[in-house]
């Protein structure tokens, strides 16, 4: 597993644990990570420091 993949999984896991499944969604058609009332590009999951987990 690459370090980028590991970072993305850690960030996604941290978001799910802190916000819950109802407030985190991956929209594959638009490459968006939907967070409650907003969103960011999915690539942000690969960024170290995006959550406290990385």
mmCIF file of the N, C-alpha and C atoms, coordinates in Angstrom:
data_MODEL
# 
_entry.id   MODEL 
# 
loop_
_atom_site.group_PDB 
_atom_site.id 
_atom_site.type_symbol 
_atom_site.label_atom_id 
_atom_site.label_alt_id 
_atom_site.label_comp_id 
_atom_site.label_asym_id 
_atom_site.label_entity_id 
_atom_site.label_seq_id 
_atom_site.pdbx_PDB_ins_code 
_atom_site.Cartn_x 
_atom_site.Cartn_y 
_atom_site.Cartn_z 
_atom_site.occupancy 
_atom_site.B_iso_or_equiv 
_atom_site.pdbx_formal_charge 
_atom_site.auth_seq_id 
_atom_site.auth_comp_id 
_atom_site.auth_asym_id 
_atom_site.auth_atom_id 
_atom_site.pdbx_PDB_model_num 
ATOM 1   N N  . UNK A 1 1  ? 0.851   -1.168 0.000   1.00 0.00 ? 1  UNK A N  1 
ATOM 2   C CA . UNK A 1 1  ? 0.000   0.000  0.000   1.00 0.00 ? 1  UNK A CA 1 
ATOM 3   C C  . UNK A 1 1  ? 0.905   1.241  0.000   1.00 0.00 ? 1  UNK A C  1 
ATOM 4   N N  . UNK A 1 2  ? 0.557   2.203  -0.822  1.00 0.00 ? 2  UNK A N  1 
ATOM 5   C CA . UNK A 1 2  ? 1.365   3.422  -0.877  1.00 0.00 ? 2  UNK A CA 1 
ATOM 6   C C  . UNK A 1 2  ? 1.070   4.304  0.332   1.00 0.00 ? 2  UNK A C  1 
ATOM 7   N N  . UNK A 1 3  ? 1.989   5.196  0.628   1.00 0.00 ? 3  UNK A N  1 
ATOM 8   C CA . UNK A 1 3  ? 1.800   6.122  1.758   1.00 0.00 ? 3  UNK A CA 1 
ATOM 9   C C  . UNK A 1 3  ? 0.616   7.050  1.498   1.00 0.00 ? 3  UNK A C  1 
ATOM 10  N N  . UNK A 1 4  ? 0.414   7.438  0.240   1.00 0.00 ? 4  UNK A N  1 
ATOM 11  C CA . UNK A 1 4  ? -0.725  8.299  -0.113  1.00 0.00 ? 4  UNK A CA 1 
ATOM 12  C C  . UNK A 1 4  ? -2.053  7.592  0.173   1.00 0.00 ? 4  UNK A C  1 
ATOM 13  N N  . UNK A 1 5  ? -2.134  6.318  -0.164  1.00 0.00 ? 5  UNK A N  1 
ATOM 14  C CA . UNK A 1 5  ? -3.345  5.536  0.109   1.00 0.00 ? 5  UNK A CA 1 
ATOM 15  C C  . UNK A 1 5  ? -3.564  5.390  1.603   1.00 0.00 ? 5  UNK A C  1 
ATOM 16  N N  . UNK A 1 6  ? -2.514  5.114  2.331   1.00 0.00 ? 6  UNK A N  1 
ATOM 17  C CA . UNK A 1 6  ? -2.604  4.979  3.791   1.00 0.00 ? 6  UNK A CA 1 
ATOM 18  C C  . UNK A 1 6  ? -3.112  6.285  4.421   1.00 0.00 ? 6  UNK A C  1 
ATOM 19  N N  . UNK A 1 7  ? -2.591  7.418  3.967   1.00 0.00 ? 7  UNK A N  1 
ATOM 20  C CA . UNK A 1 7  ? -3.027  8.723  4.475   1.00 0.00 ? 7  UNK A CA 1 
ATOM 21  C C  . UNK A 1 7  ? -4.497  8.954  4.174   1.00 0.00 ? 7  UNK A C  1 
ATOM 22  N N  . UNK A 1 8  ? -4.915  8.642  2.946   1.00 0.00 ? 8  UNK A N  1 
ATOM 23  C CA . UNK A 1 8  ? -6.315  8.832  2.563   1.00 0.00 ? 8  UNK A CA 1 
ATOM 24  C C  . UNK A 1 8  ? -7.243  7.980  3.425   1.00 0.00 ? 8  UNK A C  1 
ATOM 25  N N  . UNK A 1 9  ? -6.874  6.741  3.660   1.00 0.00 ? 9  UNK A N  1 
ATOM 26  C CA . UNK A 1 9  ? -7.706  5.865  4.477   1.00 0.00 ? 9  UNK A CA 1 
ATOM 27  C C  . UNK A 1 9  ? -7.768  6.329  5.922   1.00 0.00 ? 9  UNK A C  1 
ATOM 28  N N  . UNK A 1 10 ? -6.655  6.784  6.465   1.00 0.00 ? 10 UNK A N  1 
ATOM 29  C CA . UNK A 1 10 ? -6.643  7.299  7.840   1.00 0.00 ? 10 UNK A CA 1 
ATOM 30  C C  . UNK A 1 10 ? -7.524  8.542  7.964   1.00 0.00 ? 10 UNK A C  1 
ATOM 31  N N  . UNK A 1 11 ? -7.428  9.433  6.978   1.00 0.00 ? 11 UNK A N  1 
ATOM 32  C CA . UNK A 1 11 ? -8.261  10.637 7.004   1.00 0.00 ? 11 UNK A CA 1 
ATOM 33  C C  . UNK A 1 11 ? -9.739  10.293 6.887   1.00 0.00 ? 11 UNK A C  1 
ATOM 34  N N  . UNK A 1 12 ? -10.076 9.403  5.972   1.00 0.00 ? 12 UNK A N  1 
ATOM 35  C CA . UNK A 1 12 ? -11.480 9.013  5.789   1.00 0.00 ? 12 UNK A CA 1 
ATOM 36  C C  . UNK A 1 12 ? -12.011 8.342  7.055   1.00 0.00 ? 12 UNK A C  1 
ATOM 37  N N  . UNK A 1 13 ? -11.230 7.457  7.635   1.00 0.00 ? 13 UNK A N  1 
ATOM 38  C CA . UNK A 1 13 ? -11.618 6.789  8.870   1.00 0.00 ? 13 UNK A CA 1 
ATOM 39  C C  . UNK A 1 13 ? -11.862 7.803  9.988   1.00 0.00 ? 13 UNK A C  1 
ATOM 40  N N  . UNK A 1 14 ? -10.978 8.774  10.114  1.00 0.00 ? 14 UNK A N  1 
ATOM 41  C CA . UNK A 1 14 ? -11.128 9.790  11.157  1.00 0.00 ? 14 UNK A CA 1 
ATOM 42  C C  . UNK A 1 14 ? -12.398 10.617 10.951  1.00 0.00 ? 14 UNK A C  1 
ATOM 43  N N  . UNK A 1 15 ? -12.707 10.947 9.700   1.00 0.00 ? 15 UNK A N  1 
ATOM 44  C CA . UNK A 1 15 ? -13.926 11.710 9.422   1.00 0.00 ? 15 UNK A CA 1 
ATOM 45  C C  . UNK A 1 15 ? -15.176 10.913 9.779   1.00 0.00 ? 15 UNK A C  1 
ATOM 46  N N  . UNK A 1 16 ? -15.197 9.648  9.407   1.00 0.00 ? 16 UNK A N  1 
ATOM 47  C CA . UNK A 1 16 ? -16.344 8.792  9.706   1.00 0.00 ? 16 UNK A CA 1 
ATOM 48  C C  . UNK A 1 16 ? -16.530 8.661  11.218  1.00 0.00 ? 16 UNK A C  1 
ATOM 49  N N  . UNK A 1 17 ? -15.443 8.451  11.931  1.00 0.00 ? 17 UNK A N  1 
ATOM 50  C CA . UNK A 1 17 ? -15.525 8.282  13.387  1.00 0.00 ? 17 UNK A CA 1 
ATOM 51  C C  . UNK A 1 17 ? -15.956 9.557  14.103  1.00 0.00 ? 17 UNK A C  1 
ATOM 52  N N  . UNK A 1 18 ? -15.505 10.708 13.614  1.00 0.00 ? 18 UNK A N  1 
ATOM 53  C CA . UNK A 1 18 ? -15.819 11.964 14.298  1.00 0.00 ? 18 UNK A CA 1 
ATOM 54  C C  . UNK A 1 18 ? -17.161 12.563 13.874  1.00 0.00 ? 18 UNK A C  1 
ATOM 55  N N  . UNK A 1 19 ? -17.564 12.371 12.627  1.00 0.00 ? 19 UNK A N  1 
ATOM 56  C CA . UNK A 1 19 ? -18.792 12.991 12.128  1.00 0.00 ? 19 UNK A CA 1 
ATOM 57  C C  . UNK A 1 19 ? -19.948 12.017 11.954  1.00 0.00 ? 19 UNK A C  1 
ATOM 58  N N  . UNK A 1 20 ? -19.637 10.746 11.775  1.00 0.00 ? 20 UNK A N  1 
ATOM 59  C CA . UNK A 1 20 ? -20.680 9.757  11.547  1.00 0.00 ? 20 UNK A CA 1 
ATOM 60  C C  . UNK A 1 20 ? -20.960 9.563  10.072  1.00 0.00 ? 20 UNK A C  1 
ATOM 61  N N  . UNK A 1 21 ? -21.569 8.431  9.757   1.00 0.00 ? 21 UNK A N  1 
ATOM 62  C CA . UNK A 1 21 ? -21.840 8.085  8.363   1.00 0.00 ? 21 UNK A CA 1 
ATOM 63  C C  . UNK A 1 21 ? -22.838 9.019  7.687   1.00 0.00 ? 21 UNK A C  1 
ATOM 64  N N  . UNK A 1 22 ? -23.693 9.670  8.460   1.00 0.00 ? 22 UNK A N  1 
ATOM 65  C CA . UNK A 1 22 ? -24.695 10.553 7.863   1.00 0.00 ? 22 UNK A CA 1 
ATOM 66  C C  . UNK A 1 22 ? -24.106 11.869 7.359   1.00 0.00 ? 22 UNK A C  1 
ATOM 67  N N  . UNK A 1 23 ? -22.914 12.243 7.850   1.00 0.00 ? 23 UNK A N  1 
ATOM 68  C CA . UNK A 1 23 ? -22.326 13.536 7.487   1.00 0.00 ? 23 UNK A CA 1 
ATOM 69  C C  . UNK A 1 23 ? -21.096 13.430 6.587   1.00 0.00 ? 23 UNK A C  1 
ATOM 70  N N  . UNK A 1 24 ? -20.752 12.228 6.143   1.00 0.00 ? 24 UNK A N  1 
ATOM 71  C CA . UNK A 1 24 ? -19.594 12.041 5.268   1.00 0.00 ? 24 UNK A CA 1 
ATOM 72  C C  . UNK A 1 24 ? -20.011 11.158 4.101   1.00 0.00 ? 24 UNK A C  1 
ATOM 73  N N  . UNK A 1 25 ? -19.755 11.649 2.885   1.00 0.00 ? 25 UNK A N  1 
ATOM 74  C CA . UNK A 1 25 ? -20.146 10.881 1.704   1.00 0.00 ? 25 UNK A CA 1 
ATOM 75  C C  . UNK A 1 25 ? -19.131 11.117 0.586   1.00 0.00 ? 25 UNK A C  1 
ATOM 76  N N  . UNK A 1 26 ? -18.866 10.095 -0.179  1.00 0.00 ? 26 UNK A N  1 
ATOM 77  C CA . UNK A 1 26 ? -18.026 10.228 -1.365  1.00 0.00 ? 26 UNK A CA 1 
ATOM 78  C C  . UNK A 1 26 ? -18.932 10.283 -2.591  1.00 0.00 ? 26 UNK A C  1 
ATOM 79  N N  . UNK A 1 27 ? -18.859 11.369 -3.330  1.00 0.00 ? 27 UNK A N  1 
ATOM 80  C CA . UNK A 1 27 ? -19.624 11.504 -4.565  1.00 0.00 ? 27 UNK A CA 1 
ATOM 81  C C  . UNK A 1 27 ? -18.652 11.261 -5.714  1.00 0.00 ? 27 UNK A C  1 
ATOM 82  N N  . UNK A 1 28 ? -18.665 10.038 -6.223  1.00 0.00 ? 28 UNK A N  1 
ATOM 83  C CA . UNK A 1 28 ? -17.700 9.624  -7.233  1.00 0.00 ? 28 UNK A CA 1 
ATOM 84  C C  . UNK A 1 28 ? -17.901 10.355 -8.551  1.00 0.00 ? 28 UNK A C  1 
ATOM 85  N N  . UNK A 1 29 ? -19.131 10.727 -8.881  1.00 0.00 ? 29 UNK A N  1 
ATOM 86  C CA . UNK A 1 29 ? -19.397 11.399 -10.158 1.00 0.00 ? 29 UNK A CA 1 
ATOM 87  C C  . UNK A 1 29 ? -18.757 12.781 -10.229 1.00 0.00 ? 29 UNK A C  1 
ATOM 88  N N  . UNK A 1 30 ? -18.648 13.455 -9.081  1.00 0.00 ? 30 UNK A N  1 
ATOM 89  C CA . UNK A 1 30 ? -18.078 14.806 -9.063  1.00 0.00 ? 30 UNK A CA 1 
ATOM 90  C C  . UNK A 1 30 ? -16.720 14.859 -8.363  1.00 0.00 ? 30 UNK A C  1 
ATOM 91  N N  . UNK A 1 31 ? -16.194 13.691 -7.961  1.00 0.00 ? 31 UNK A N  1 
ATOM 92  C CA . UNK A 1 31 ? -14.920 13.628 -7.229  1.00 0.00 ? 31 UNK A CA 1 
ATOM 93  C C  . UNK A 1 31 ? -14.930 14.538 -6.006  1.00 0.00 ? 31 UNK A C  1 
ATOM 94  N N  . UNK A 1 32 ? -16.039 14.484 -5.261  1.00 0.00 ? 32 UNK A N  1 
ATOM 95  C CA . UNK A 1 32 ? -16.207 15.347 -4.100  1.00 0.00 ? 32 UNK A CA 1 
ATOM 96  C C  . UNK A 1 32 ? -16.388 14.529 -2.842  1.00 0.00 ? 32 UNK A C  1 
ATOM 97  N N  . UNK A 1 33 ? -15.735 14.972 -1.780  1.00 0.00 ? 33 UNK A N  1 
ATOM 98  C CA . UNK A 1 33 ? -15.960 14.451 -0.445  1.00 0.00 ? 33 UNK A CA 1 
ATOM 99  C C  . UNK A 1 33 ? -16.961 15.397 0.192   1.00 0.00 ? 33 UNK A C  1 
ATOM 100 N N  . UNK A 1 34 ? -18.190 14.924 0.388   1.00 0.00 ? 34 UNK A N  1 
ATOM 101 C CA . UNK A 1 34 ? -19.270 15.747 0.914   1.00 0.00 ? 34 UNK A CA 1 
ATOM 102 C C  . UNK A 1 34 ? -19.244 15.637 2.431   1.00 0.00 ? 34 UNK A C  1 
ATOM 103 N N  . UNK A 1 35 ? -19.159 16.788 3.096   1.00 0.00 ? 35 UNK A N  1 
ATOM 104 C CA . UNK A 1 35 ? -19.097 16.851 4.555   1.00 0.00 ? 35 UNK A CA 1 
ATOM 105 C C  . UNK A 1 35 ? -20.250 17.707 5.066   1.00 0.00 ? 35 UNK A C  1 
ATOM 106 N N  . UNK A 1 36 ? -21.296 17.060 5.547   1.00 0.00 ? 36 UNK A N  1 
ATOM 107 C CA . UNK A 1 36 ? -22.468 17.756 6.092   1.00 0.00 ? 36 UNK A CA 1 
ATOM 108 C C  . UNK A 1 36 ? -22.980 18.800 5.106   1.00 0.00 ? 36 UNK A C  1 
ATOM 109 N N  . UNK A 1 37 ? -22.621 20.080 5.293   1.00 0.00 ? 37 UNK A N  1 
ATOM 110 C CA . UNK A 1 37 ? -23.167 21.165 4.477   1.00 0.00 ? 37 UNK A CA 1 
ATOM 111 C C  . UNK A 1 37 ? -22.157 21.742 3.500   1.00 0.00 ? 37 UNK A C  1 
ATOM 112 N N  . UNK A 1 38 ? -21.104 21.001 3.188   1.00 0.00 ? 38 UNK A N  1 
ATOM 113 C CA . UNK A 1 38 ? -20.088 21.485 2.265   1.00 0.00 ? 38 UNK A CA 1 
ATOM 114 C C  . UNK A 1 38 ? -19.339 20.325 1.650   1.00 0.00 ? 38 UNK A C  1 
ATOM 115 N N  . UNK A 1 39 ? -18.215 20.627 1.080   1.00 0.00 ? 39 UNK A N  1 
ATOM 116 C CA . UNK A 1 39 ? -17.428 19.558 0.496   1.00 0.00 ? 39 UNK A CA 1 
ATOM 117 C C  . UNK A 1 39 ? -16.090 20.032 -0.012  1.00 0.00 ? 39 UNK A C  1 
ATOM 118 N N  . UNK A 1 40 ? -15.236 19.073 -0.303  1.00 0.00 ? 40 UNK A N  1 
ATOM 119 C CA . UNK A 1 40 ? -13.907 19.330 -0.864  1.00 0.00 ? 40 UNK A CA 1 
ATOM 120 C C  . UNK A 1 40 ? -13.635 18.273 -1.917  1.00 0.00 ? 40 UNK A C  1 
ATOM 121 N N  . UNK A 1 41 ? -12.627 18.500 -2.735  1.00 0.00 ? 41 UNK A N  1 
ATOM 122 C CA . UNK A 1 41 ? -12.261 17.482 -3.713  1.00 0.00 ? 41 UNK A CA 1 
ATOM 123 C C  . UNK A 1 41 ? -11.728 16.257 -2.974  1.00 0.00 ? 41 UNK A C  1 
ATOM 124 N N  . UNK A 1 42 ? -12.011 15.086 -3.508  1.00 0.00 ? 42 UNK A N  1 
ATOM 125 C CA . UNK A 1 42 ? -11.610 13.828 -2.869  1.00 0.00 ? 42 UNK A CA 1 
ATOM 126 C C  . UNK A 1 42 ? -10.105 13.780 -2.628  1.00 0.00 ? 42 UNK A C  1 
ATOM 127 N N  . UNK A 1 43 ? -9.331  14.424 -3.477  1.00 0.00 ? 43 UNK A N  1 
ATOM 128 C CA . UNK A 1 43 ? -7.877  14.413 -3.327  1.00 0.00 ? 43 UNK A CA 1 
ATOM 129 C C  . UNK A 1 43 ? -7.407  14.953 -1.976  1.00 0.00 ? 43 UNK A C  1 
ATOM 130 N N  . UNK A 1 44 ? -8.219  15.747 -1.316  1.00 0.00 ? 44 UNK A N  1 
ATOM 131 C CA . UNK A 1 44 ? -7.852  16.273 -0.003  1.00 0.00 ? 44 UNK A CA 1 
ATOM 132 C C  . UNK A 1 44 ? -7.626  15.158 1.008   1.00 0.00 ? 44 UNK A C  1 
ATOM 133 N N  . UNK A 1 45 ? -8.276  14.021 0.796   1.00 0.00 ? 45 UNK A N  1 
ATOM 134 C CA . UNK A 1 45 ? -8.074  12.891 1.704   1.00 0.00 ? 45 UNK A CA 1 
ATOM 135 C C  . UNK A 1 45 ? -6.624  12.431 1.710   1.00 0.00 ? 45 UNK A C  1 
ATOM 136 N N  . UNK A 1 46 ? -5.914  12.662 0.627   1.00 0.00 ? 46 UNK A N  1 
ATOM 137 C CA . UNK A 1 46 ? -4.509  12.227 0.504   1.00 0.00 ? 46 UNK A CA 1 
ATOM 138 C C  . UNK A 1 46 ? -3.539  13.196 1.173   1.00 0.00 ? 46 UNK A C  1 
ATOM 139 N N  . UNK A 1 47 ? -4.029  14.321 1.636   1.00 0.00 ? 47 UNK A N  1 
ATOM 140 C CA . UNK A 1 47 ? -3.152  15.357 2.195   1.00 0.00 ? 47 UNK A CA 1 
ATOM 141 C C  . UNK A 1 47 ? -2.895  15.106 3.675   1.00 0.00 ? 47 UNK A C  1 
ATOM 142 N N  . UNK A 1 48 ? -1.638  14.901 4.041   1.00 0.00 ? 48 UNK A N  1 
ATOM 143 C CA . UNK A 1 48 ? -1.309  14.783 5.456   1.00 0.00 ? 48 UNK A CA 1 
ATOM 144 C C  . UNK A 1 48 ? -1.736  16.053 6.191   1.00 0.00 ? 48 UNK A C  1 
ATOM 145 N N  . UNK A 1 49 ? -2.365  15.875 7.340   1.00 0.00 ? 49 UNK A N  1 
ATOM 146 C CA . UNK A 1 49 ? -2.838  17.016 8.112   1.00 0.00 ? 49 UNK A CA 1 
ATOM 147 C C  . UNK A 1 49 ? -4.277  17.397 7.835   1.00 0.00 ? 49 UNK A C  1 
ATOM 148 N N  . UNK A 1 50 ? -4.918  16.718 6.893   1.00 0.00 ? 50 UNK A N  1 
ATOM 149 C CA . UNK A 1 50 ? -6.326  17.022 6.605   1.00 0.00 ? 50 UNK A CA 1 
ATOM 150 C C  . UNK A 1 50 ? -7.193  16.757 7.831   1.00 0.00 ? 50 UNK A C  1 
ATOM 151 N N  . UNK A 1 51 ? -6.845  15.723 8.597   1.00 0.00 ? 51 UNK A N  1 
ATOM 152 C CA . UNK A 1 51 ? -7.478  15.444 9.884   1.00 0.00 ? 51 UNK A CA 1 
ATOM 153 C C  . UNK A 1 51 ? -6.374  15.245 10.923  1.00 0.00 ? 51 UNK A C  1 
ATOM 154 N N  . UNK A 1 52 ? -6.765  15.171 12.167  1.00 0.00 ? 52 UNK A N  1 
ATOM 155 C CA . UNK A 1 52 ? -5.794  14.928 13.247  1.00 0.00 ? 52 UNK A CA 1 
ATOM 156 C C  . UNK A 1 52 ? -5.127  13.569 13.131  1.00 0.00 ? 52 UNK A C  1 
ATOM 157 N N  . UNK A 1 53 ? -5.737  12.650 12.390  1.00 0.00 ? 53 UNK A N  1 
ATOM 158 C CA . UNK A 1 53 ? -5.191  11.294 12.262  1.00 0.00 ? 53 UNK A CA 1 
ATOM 159 C C  . UNK A 1 53 ? -3.902  11.260 11.450  1.00 0.00 ? 53 UNK A C  1 
ATOM 160 N N  . UNK A 1 54 ? -3.669  12.300 10.658  1.00 0.00 ? 54 UNK A N  1 
ATOM 161 C CA . UNK A 1 54 ? -2.466  12.315 9.832   1.00 0.00 ? 54 UNK A CA 1 
ATOM 162 C C  . UNK A 1 54 ? -1.635  13.533 10.128  1.00 0.00 ? 54 UNK A C  1 
# 
